[in-house]
Amino acid sequence: MHGGRFQRSHSLIRAIRVTAALILALIVCHVVVFGRDDARGKPVAQATQPATQDGQPSGDAIRKKRVSTRPANRKRQGGRKGRRKQDAAASAPSSQSAGGIEGPFLDAPSLTADFGEVWSGPSAKVSFKFRNTGNRTLEITNVKSTCGCTQAGAYSKSVEPGDEGHIPFTVKTVGLQGKLTKHVRVTTNDPHRPHFNLAVTGRIKPVITFEPKNAFTFGIVRPGQVITREVTVYSHIAEPIELTLEGADDSKAVRAAIKPIEEGRSWALTLTTNPPGTDGNRVVPITLKPSRADLPPRVFNASMFVKPLIRVEPPVVRIFTGATEGKAHVKLTADSAFQIKSIKCDDPQLRLDQPNRVSDASYAFNITAPAGYKPARTPVVALETDHAQQPKFDIPIEFATRKSDLVKARRNAPATQPKTARGKKSVPATQPKTARAKKTVPATQTSKS
């Protein structure tokens, strides 16, 4: 009997504890939901909320209150653009005093300096202007251009509050045309804009143009091969001018001649190749000089690669010398039949074999160098042929040491003394390392206990 009464009282106590915990949880939820506005400093509007008969807010008022206290999502805040605008607004100076913005402040309508349209040749000049709307001195500490054609002049390094400053620029337009944009890095003591990129822009109009534009590159040309190109030259300035040709005479690889098509407006330029007997790249600068002193001359390069009629294989003849004699195999090939009249070397230590005629347009021969040969200068093999356009030509010989001989020389070289610390002697490599104050024990002896 007593046991049943004890169990009923224990169950009643446990129910009371659970009920108290639920009541405490409801109180905490009520404080969290209805106490946010009070924590933020906003008064809770109780007079405007509809109430029940017992004076408590109605269910609709509670639901509206919960919805109004939810944080706004990203879309309602304007997304990333909204945050960027907020960051920009935050970075703008907000503290102002009677003398203007607190600290130095560089104020400019645009970070672009436009020099407009100019003719190619004369240098264009433009100035970037700004004003210090802060209440402290504005300092321009550095102006650095990304291109050598745009240079900054003597700019305003210190601008007092309310004053204007400027950064002048000079743009070289020689050889340039079309729209131009160059960036300049400016460094200031303005805390709101310590570094910024300034764009120097404009449009450059060419004085002289050519049609076709690729007529000055002749590509691969044989010795004595004649190629003629016709180029039309146009002037784009309003008044008529005269052009004078310079730099292309009969002694150059390209000859040029000019004659007017429309007086003062257009000209016909004739280019003719005059390749020399030696092979390689040839670049001939040709200058068209206007009659006006304020217009610079226009320079263009006529280029070609002279390919020899008799080709040497390999292109670079190299002999590897060392402990034994070295040898190189040389082959001469032409597009038409030819004969070798004579062959000789200016170094008597080199031995030349008699050229072997492989075909009517091909020869082969060997060049042998003695063991340990070290030339004081580059030897040359001179050949004479019956070819009308290439009767003589030279073949330079290069020398190098064999890799195997270099490896042997390194192995046979005496070992150098290892570096030691100051005041210490080096230990020979053959001496075994032993512990300090101990002697080495031979392998046949045993230590006594």
Order of alpha helices (4+ residues) and beta strands (2+ residues): alpha-alpha-alpha-alpha-beta-beta-beta-beta-beta-beta-beta-beta-beta-beta-beta-beta-beta-beta-beta-beta-beta-beta-beta-beta-beta-beta-beta-beta-beta-beta-beta-beta-alpha
